[in-house]
Amino acid sequence: MAGALSAKGVLTFFADFGVFGIDETYNQQRINDINDTNLKTAITHVGLDVGPDGKTHQCIDYIGLARGLYRAKTIVPCDPNQTDRVIRYVAGTKGNFFIGMGRNRWPVMYRNEGEAYFSGSYVFEYGKMDVMADGKDGAIITYGGFVSRAFSVRQKLSEKGKTFAVINMPCVDEDDEAVMAKLASLPVIVTYEDHNVNTGIVPIITKSLLKLGFKGAFLSFGATSYGASGDTDEVLASQGLDVDSVVKRIGDGL
């Protein structure tokens, strides 16, 4: 019904848990793609972020599933302010969009001066990566609720004398050529996500680095199996995605 309404020119949003918004409705989403509809699907409770809801409700495959659709675009904003700008963007842009959000309250991201990153005159641009922090020893490329966790990783690495850039990649199917060209000169590139590590941002980033002739070390952190049921931090730790485990593995590779 939502797809049919959008095809008739009605601005239509469909919101549901990730597993219901794409996994269990994939055939309908495929029909929407075939018919070139204009549906905006807001999928919440994505990734291992869902924690206590367990493996049946932890949607760790939404990026890969949507990537199989020729016309659909997936965006995963990293905080409430960027989510606001993303919703404004998709509402005014023709096409089928998936907007991924977690179960937990993702914190507002601030600059060192206390100014929110995505406030004021900020306008979302599809395909653009956000350089949230610079670094000379490597870069952590991430998205969604993991951006704040990446900053914690960055802080702990800085205590070891290493500075890592933090890159927000809300358009999980697009590499920002200008940003990636700068990152390719770094000695270490890290991807960090709570999505299936094989079908999340890794294929996009590795393809980009290959084209750029990257010669450094590459580390990928992501879901390697269906998650356990428990507190989000416990679930992440069980797959080596907690801050301390990530810091240790990066440190061992330096």
C-alpha positions as CSV (number, residue, x, y, z in Angstrom):
1,M,0.0,0.0,0.0
2,A,2.8,2.4,0.9
3,G,4.6,1.8,-2.4
4,A,1.3,2.3,-4.3
5,L,0.6,5.6,-2.6
6,S,4.1,6.8,-3.4
7,A,3.6,5.8,-7.0
8,K,0.5,8.1,-7.1
9,G,2.5,11.1,-6.1
10,V,1.8,11.0,-2.4
11,L,4.9,11.6,-0.2
12,T,4.9,8.3,1.7
13,F,7.0,7.2,4.7
14,F,6.9,3.6,6.0
15,A,8.4,3.0,9.4
16,D,9.1,-0.3,11.2
17,F,11.8,-2.4,12.9
18,G,14.6,-3.3,10.4
19,V,13.7,-7.0,10.2
20,F,10.1,-6.0,9.4
21,G,10.9,-3.1,7.1
22,I,13.2,-4.9,4.8
23,D,14.0,-8.6,5.8
24,E,10.4,-9.8,5.9
25,T,9.1,-7.4,3.2
26,Y,12.0,-7.8,0.8
27,N,9.8,-9.0,-2.1
28,Q,7.6,-6.0,-1.8
29,Q,10.6,-3.7,-1.6
30,R,11.9,-5.4,-4.7
31,I,8.6,-4.7,-6.5
32,N,8.9,-1.1,-5.4
33,D,12.3,-0.9,-6.9
34,I,11.0,-2.5,-10.2
35,N,8.2,0.0,-10.3
36,D,10.5,3.0,-9.5
37,T,8.3,4.2,-6.6
38,N,9.1,7.0,-4.2
39,L,8.9,5.3,-0.8
40,K,10.9,6.4,2.2
41,T,11.4,3.5,4.6
42,A,12.6,4.4,8.1
43,I,14.0,1.3,9.6
44,T,14.7,1.3,13.3
45,H,16.3,-1.2,15.6
46,V,19.1,-2.0,13.1
47,G,22.4,-3.8,13.9
48,L,23.6,-5.4,17.1
49,D,22.5,-2.1,18.7
50,V,19.2,-3.8,19.3
51,G,20.9,-5.9,22.0
52,P,18.2,-7.4,24.3
53,D,15.8,-8.1,21.4
54,G,18.1,-11.0,20.3
55,K,19.2,-12.4,17.0
56,T,15.7,-12.6,15.5
57,H,15.3,-8.8,15.8
58,Q,18.9,-7.7,15.3
59,C,18.8,-6.6,11.7
60,I,22.5,-7.0,10.7
61,D,21.9,-7.5,6.9
62,Y,19.8,-4.4,5.9
63,I,22.7,-2.7,4.0
64,G,23.5,-5.8,2.0
65,L,19.8,-6.4,1.2
66,A,19.1,-2.9,0.0
67,R,22.3,-2.9,-2.0
68,G,20.7,-5.7,-4.1
69,L,18.1,-3.2,-5.3
70,Y,19.1,-1.1,-8.3
71,R,17.4,2.1,-7.4
72,A,17.2,2.2,-3.6
73,K,19.6,4.3,-1.5
74,T,20.5,3.6,2.2
75,I,21.4,6.4,4.6
76,V,22.4,5.8,8.3
77,P,22.7,9.2,10.1
78,C,24.9,9.2,13.2
79,D,22.9,11.5,15.6
80,P,19.5,13.2,16.0
81,N,20.6,16.4,14.2
82,Q,21.9,14.6,11.2
83,T,18.7,12.4,11.2
84,D,16.6,15.6,11.0
85,R,18.6,16.8,8.0
86,V,18.5,13.4,6.3
87,I,14.7,13.2,6.6
88,R,14.4,16.6,5.1
89,Y,16.6,15.5,2.2
90,V,14.8,12.3,1.4
91,A,11.4,14.0,1.7
92,G,12.4,16.4,-1.1
93,T,14.3,13.9,-3.3
94,K,12.6,11.4,-5.7
95,G,13.4,7.7,-5.1
96,N,13.2,4.8,-2.7
97,F,15.3,5.4,0.4
98,F,16.1,3.4,3.5
99,I,17.0,5.4,6.6
100,G,18.6,3.2,9.3
101,M,18.4,4.0,13.0
102,G,19.2,2.0,16.2
103,R,17.3,1.0,19.3
104,N,19.3,3.1,21.7
105,R,19.5,6.8,21.9
106,W,22.6,7.9,19.9
107,P,24.2,10.9,21.4
108,V,24.4,14.3,19.7
109,M,27.9,14.7,18.2
110,Y,29.8,17.9,19.2
111,R,33.0,19.6,18.0
112,N,35.7,20.5,20.5
113,E,34.2,24.0,20.9
114,G,30.9,22.5,22.1
115,E,29.1,23.2,18.8
116,A,26.9,20.4,17.4
117,Y,28.3,19.0,14.2
118,F,25.0,18.9,12.3
119,S,23.3,22.0,13.5
120,G,22.9,25.5,12.2
121,S,23.5,25.8,8.4
122,Y,24.4,22.2,7.9
123,V,22.7,20.6,4.9
124,F,22.9,16.9,4.2
125,E,24.6,16.0,0.9
126,Y,24.1,12.5,-0.4
127,G,27.4,10.7,-1.0
128,K,29.5,13.0,1.3
129,M,31.6,11.6,4.1
130,D,32.0,13.7,7.2
131,V,35.5,14.1,8.5
132,M,34.7,14.3,12.2
133,A,38.3,14.4,13.4
134,D,41.7,14.3,11.7
135,G,44.6,11.9,12.4
136,K,48.0,11.0,10.9
137,D,48.3,7.4,12.1
138,G,45.1,6.0,10.6
139,A,41.4,6.4,10.1
140,I,38.3,4.8,11.5
141,I,35.4,4.8,8.9
142,T,32.1,4.2,10.5
143,Y,28.4,5.3,10.6
144,G,25.3,5.5,12.8
145,G,25.7,4.8,16.5
146,F,29.2,3.6,16.1
147,V,30.5,7.1,15.4
148,S,30.4,8.0,19.1
149,R,32.1,4.7,19.9
150,A,34.8,5.5,17.3
151,F,35.6,8.6,19.2
152,S,36.1,6.5,22.3
153,V,38.5,4.3,20.3
154,R,40.3,7.4,19.1
155,Q,40.7,8.7,22.6
156,K,42.2,5.5,23.9
157,L,44.6,5.3,20.9
158,S,45.7,8.9,21.6
159,E,46.7,7.8,25.1
160,K,49.1,5.4,23.3
161,G,50.5,8.2,21.2
162,K,48.5,7.5,18.0
163,T,46.1,9.9,16.4
164,F,43.3,8.4,14.3
165,A,40.8,10.3,12.1
166,V,37.1,9.5,12.6
167,I,35.1,9.4,9.4
168,N,31.3,9.3,9.3
169,M,29.9,7.5,6.3
170,P,26.1,7.9,6.4
171,C,25.7,7.0,2.7
172,V,26.9,3.4,3.2
173,D,26.9,2.6,-0.5
174,E,29.0,5.5,-1.7
175,D,32.6,6.4,-1.3
176,D,33.5,10.1,-1.2
177,E,36.3,10.3,-3.7
178,A,37.8,13.4,-2.3
179,V,37.9,12.1,1.3
180,M,39.1,8.6,0.3
181,A,42.0,10.1,-1.7
182,K,43.3,11.8,1.4
183,L,42.8,8.7,3.6
184,A,44.6,6.4,1.1
185,S,48.0,7.9,2.2
186,L,47.5,6.8,5.8
187,P,49.2,3.7,7.2
188,V,46.0,2.1,8.6
189,I,42.4,2.1,7.5
190,V,39.7,0.6,9.9
191,T,36.1,0.0,9.2
192,Y,33.8,-0.3,12.3
193,E,30.2,-1.3,12.2
194,D,27.6,-3.6,13.9
195,H,26.4,-5.0,10.5
196,N,27.4,-8.2,8.8
197,V,31.1,-7.5,8.1
198,N,30.9,-9.1,4.7
199,T,28.0,-7.0,3.3
200,G,28.3,-3.6,5.2
201,I,30.7,-0.9,4.2
202,V,33.7,-3.1,3.7
203,P,33.1,-3.9,0.0
204,I,32.7,-0.2,-0.8
205,I,35.8,0.9,1.1
206,T,38.0,-1.9,-0.2
207,K,37.0,-1.2,-3.8
208,S,37.8,2.5,-3.3
209,L,41.2,1.7,-1.7
210,L,42.1,-0.7,-4.4
211,K,41.5,1.9,-7.1
212,L,43.6,4.4,-5.1
213,G,46.5,1.9,-4.8
214,F,46.4,1.8,-1.0
215,K,49.4,0.0,0.5
216,G,48.7,0.3,4.2
217,A,47.1,-2.1,6.7
218,F,43.3,-2.7,6.6
219,L,41.2,-3.9,9.5
220,S,37.5,-4.5,9.5
221,F,35.3,-4.8,12.6
222,G,31.7,-6.0,12.2
223,A,29.2,-8.7,13.0
224,T,30.7,-12.1,12.3
225,S,27.7,-14.1,13.5
226,Y,24.1,-13.7,14.7
227,G,24.2,-11.8,18.0
228,A,23.4,-13.0,21.4
229,S,20.6,-11.5,23.5
230,G,21.7,-9.1,26.2
231,D,22.8,-5.6,27.0
232,T,24.0,-3.9,23.9
233,D,27.5,-3.4,25.3
234,E,27.7,-7.1,26.2
235,V,26.5,-8.2,22.8
236,L,29.1,-6.0,21.1
237,A,31.8,-7.3,23.4
238,S,30.9,-10.9,22.5
239,Q,31.9,-10.1,18.9
240,G,35.0,-8.1,19.7
241,L,33.3,-4.8,18.9
242,D,33.6,-3.1,22.3
243,V,36.0,-0.2,22.5
244,D,38.7,-2.0,24.4
245,S,38.8,-4.9,22.0
246,V,39.0,-2.6,19.0
247,V,41.8,-0.6,20.6
248,K,43.8,-3.7,21.4
249,R,43.5,-5.2,17.9
250,I,44.4,-1.9,16.2
251,G,47.3,-1.5,18.6
252,D,48.5,-5.0,17.9
253,G,48.5,-4.2,14.2
254,L,50.5,-1.0,14.5
